[in-house]
Amino acid sequence: MKISKSNQIKMNAEQSIHKLAVEISLAHVKEKENDVKFYNLPINKICQVPVIVRLIKMANTKDKVIVMFEISSEYAYTFINNEHEYATLYEMKFQKCESVSLIEFYQQIVTKIKEIIKNLKFDKLNGKLVENEVMEEEVMMNIFGDCANVEFDWDRCACCLENTKTKTPCGHSVCVLCWTTLKKECDEDEEEMKFQKCPICRNEMYY
């Protein structure tokens, strides 16, 4: 009996998910029991934003995994959001059931990650990945956009001129997407160190 193309694609996906689940479970098992365990998926960008998709199994836990979508480590030391924190773009938490094997658990996680990624959009205003949500900017503009006396708590990105709440350490508005495209430059005193510079005041963006 000939397998249809769609069924073959589905079978290939299921086999690949199982293979990846085995690889993740083996990587986590190899770590010491009391250590925090990491596994980074080989995904470089989502919605054009440089990311690290990291599975984290906390120390001394057998059934809890956190999946973090973080800004790429290349920018982690320079990027802060409006609350002056490192950027977590999206987060998921998983709890293993007793009746499910470890490999099945990771299969469920990988399958869910795939489903989520397919529906993610980048919210440029808040510098986050969101799933099937109406953007805050759209909601506020629909309600208050015709009020001439209203000012919103965001500014225009210095690069793309779209609205954003993300600010540089020196206080200038640059959205996450534009931030990750800024060229790194060598510091005059430290030739080997490269930093991004604010497109407005040219201060080095690190702290």
Phi and psi in degrees as a GROMACS rama.xvg file:
@    title "Ramachandran Plot"
@    xaxis  label "Phi"
@    yaxis  label "Psi"
@TYPE xy
-78.9901  133.659  LYS-2
-87.2385  132.492  ILE-3
-67.6031  159.515  SER-4
-61.0294  -41.6255  LYS-5
-65.3186  -40.2432  SER-6
-67.8461  -35.6134  ASN-7
-65.5709  -41.8537  GLN-8
-62.0894  -42.2562  ILE-9
-63.7183  -43.333  LYS-10
-63.2826  -42.7226  MET-11
-62.018  -40.4602  ASN-12
-64.8578  -44.1736  ALA-13
-63.2763  -40.9389  GLU-14
-65.3789  -40.4824  GLN-15
-68.2765  -38.3941  SER-16
-63.1431  -42.2853  ILE-17
-62.8721  -43.8013  HIS-18
-61.2701  -44.204  LYS-19
-66.5037  -39.0387  LEU-20
-61.6024  -41.4695  ALA-21
-62.3346  -43.8283  VAL-22
-62.4398  -43.7509  GLU-23
-65.7326  -44.4539  ILE-24
-64.0296  -39.2708  SER-25
-65.5947  -40.4419  LEU-26
-63.146  -39.8534  ALA-27
-73.0829  -36.7246  HIS-28
-66.7909  -32.9282  VAL-29
-68.1346  -25.4095  LYS-30
-71.2938  160.012  GLU-31
-66.6464  147.754  LYS-32
-58.4985  -36.7493  GLU-33
-89.9179  2.38154  ASN-34
-90.9071  151.837  ASP-35
-72.6478  134.286  VAL-36
-112.219  133.185  LYS-37
-120.222  149.708  PHE-38
-146.946  120.971  TYR-39
-98.3666  124.444  ASN-40
-72.4054  145.434  LEU-41
-78.1727  57.9849  PRO-42
-114.329  124.705  ILE-43
-97.5678  -33.339  ASN-44
-142.694  144.381  LYS-45
-132.454  126.578  ILE-46
54.679  37.7934  CYS-47
73.3675  1.07412  GLN-48
-96.0891  127.771  VAL-49
-63.9165  123.353  PRO-50
-134.502  162.886  VAL-51
-121.297  124.928  ILE-52
-102.198  110.836  VAL-53
-120.06  127.889  ARG-54
-93.7592  124.75  LEU-55
-121.122  120.344  ILE-56
-106.949  113.784  LYS-57
-68.6275  157.222  MET-58
-62.4915  141.824  ALA-59
62.3335  23.0524  ASN-60
-123.347  136.004  THR-61
-102.349  -12.7918  LYS-62
-135.473  15.3319  ASP-63
-124.651  130.687  LYS-64
-133.65  135.184  VAL-65
-108.919  134.441  ILE-66
-109.637  119.626  VAL-67
-111.24  129.804  MET-68
-101.341  105.344  PHE-69
-115.271  155.559  GLU-70
-61.6437  142.438  ILE-71
-53.4064  141.376  SER-72
-59.0641  -19.5252  SER-73
-61.8746  -26.5707  GLU-74
-113.652  -0.611532  TYR-75
-62.1609  -29.8343  ALA-76
-86.7785  -8.50499  TYR-77
-113.728  -20.7337  THR-78
-87.3199  130.935  PHE-79
-136.037  148.716  ILE-80
-94.6174  -169.399  ASN-81
-66.2589  -12.29  ASN-82
-102.62  10.3643  GLU-83
58.9873  50.475  HIS-84
-127.629  159.962  GLU-85
-63.69  150.288  TYR-86
-84.998  115.125  ALA-87
-103.964  115.393  THR-88
-81.6672  -28.8153  LEU-89
-165.85  149.145  TYR-90
-141.857  141.096  GLU-91
-133.712  146.384  MET-92
-125.832  140.15  LYS-93
-128.881  141.671  PHE-94
-121.964  124.2  GLN-95
-79.6982  134.221  LYS-96
-83.3085  150.406  CYS-97
-62.963  -30.6011  GLU-98
-79.8211  -6.11372  SER-99
-103.967  135.345  VAL-100
-73.397  165.492  SER-101
-61.9304  -42.7764  LEU-102
-65.7562  -41.6312  ILE-103
-61.7993  -37.9786  GLU-104
-59.998  -46.6243  PHE-105
-71.6973  -29.323  TYR-106
-61.6198  -43.4902  GLN-107
-61.9763  -41.039  GLN-108
-64.1605  -49.1772  ILE-109
-61.547  -42.0126  VAL-110
-61.4026  -43.3004  THR-111
-66.7468  -40.4669  LYS-112
-57.4614  -44.9997  ILE-113
-60.7346  -45.5057  LYS-114
-61.1897  -42.2533  GLU-115
-65.9364  -47.5542  ILE-116
-58.9357  -38.1979  ILE-117
-60.7537  -26.9326  LYS-118
-105.206  0.392381  ASN-119
-73.2805  142.879  LEU-120
-127.688  154.715  LYS-121
-96.0064  121.861  PHE-122
-89.8082  97.9532  ASP-123
-66.202  -30.1498  LYS-124
-61.5131  -47.8011  LEU-125
-100.794  -3.80763  ASN-126
66.6643  40.8441  GLY-127
-132.947  156.435  LYS-128
-89.6603  133.246  LEU-129
-128.989  153.723  VAL-130
-109.486  110.291  GLU-131
49.1125  40.3591  ASN-132
-108.265  148.802  GLU-133
-75.2815  128.617  VAL-134
-64.7483  142.255  MET-135
-55.4931  -43.4335  GLU-136
-59.1493  -43.7138  GLU-137
-62.4414  -43.038  GLU-138
-62.2955  -49.2586  VAL-139
-64.704  -39.0319  MET-140
-68.0471  -36.9071  MET-141
-63.913  -34.6986  ASN-142
-85.1486  -48.6136  ILE-143
-113.27  3.53578  PHE-144
-59.977  -26.4619  GLY-145
-96.1888  11.076  ASP-146
-95.6941  105.431  CYS-147
-66.4547  -20.6475  ALA-148
-96.0448  10.101  ASN-149
-101.399  134.288  VAL-150
-118.793  137.383  GLU-151
-94.3391  162.322  PHE-152
-87.9944  43.0832  ASP-153
-141.774  163.599  TRP-154
-129.324  173.895  ASP-155
-85.6241  137.325  ARG-156
-59.3129  135.197  CYS-157
-65.4387  -18.2792  ALA-158
-99.2525  -55.3301  CYS-159
-99.8797  -9.52838  CYS-160
67.6465  14.369  LEU-161
-89.9413  157.794  GLU-162
-68.8882  139.938  ASN-163
-155.91  152.223  THR-164
-99.3425  -9.11863  LYS-165
-73.2841  130.128  THR-166
-125.101  151.613  LYS-167
-74.8035  165.714  THR-168
-57.3951  -24.8448  PRO-169
-89.9289  4.63075  CYS-170
92.3265  12.0137  GLY-171
-100.046  148.444  HIS-172
-83.149  117.008  SER-173
-141.011  122.458  VAL-174
-69.946  159.737  CYS-175
-57.5847  -43.7856  VAL-176
-62.7073  -44.4861  LEU-177
-70.0947  -35.1821  CYS-178
-56.6507  -42.739  TRP-179
-74.4219  -8.95302  THR-180
-99.3653  -6.27987  THR-181
-67.5112  134.098  LEU-182
-72.277  137.957  LYS-183
-82.2255  140.618  LYS-184
-126.111  151.082  GLU-185
-75.259  138.657  CYS-186
-73.2236  144.953  ASP-187
-61.2777  -36.2577  GLU-188
-90.0506  -24.2875  ASP-189
-121.009  88.8575  GLU-190
-61.9234  -31.0767  GLU-191
-82.8422  -18.6689  GLU-192
-87.4902  134.661  MET-193
-121.156  133.009  LYS-194
-130.402  151.465  PHE-195
-79.3245  148.958  GLN-196
-117.903  143.415  LYS-197
-59.2799  131.566  CYS-198
-70.3954  -10.0959  PRO-199
-97.0133  -57.6478  ILE-200
-104.876  -6.61932  CYS-201
68.3533  14.7195  ARG-202
-70.6947  149.216  ASN-203
-69.9059  134.949  GLU-204
-96.2557  76.7248  MET-205
-151.153  165.972  TYR-206
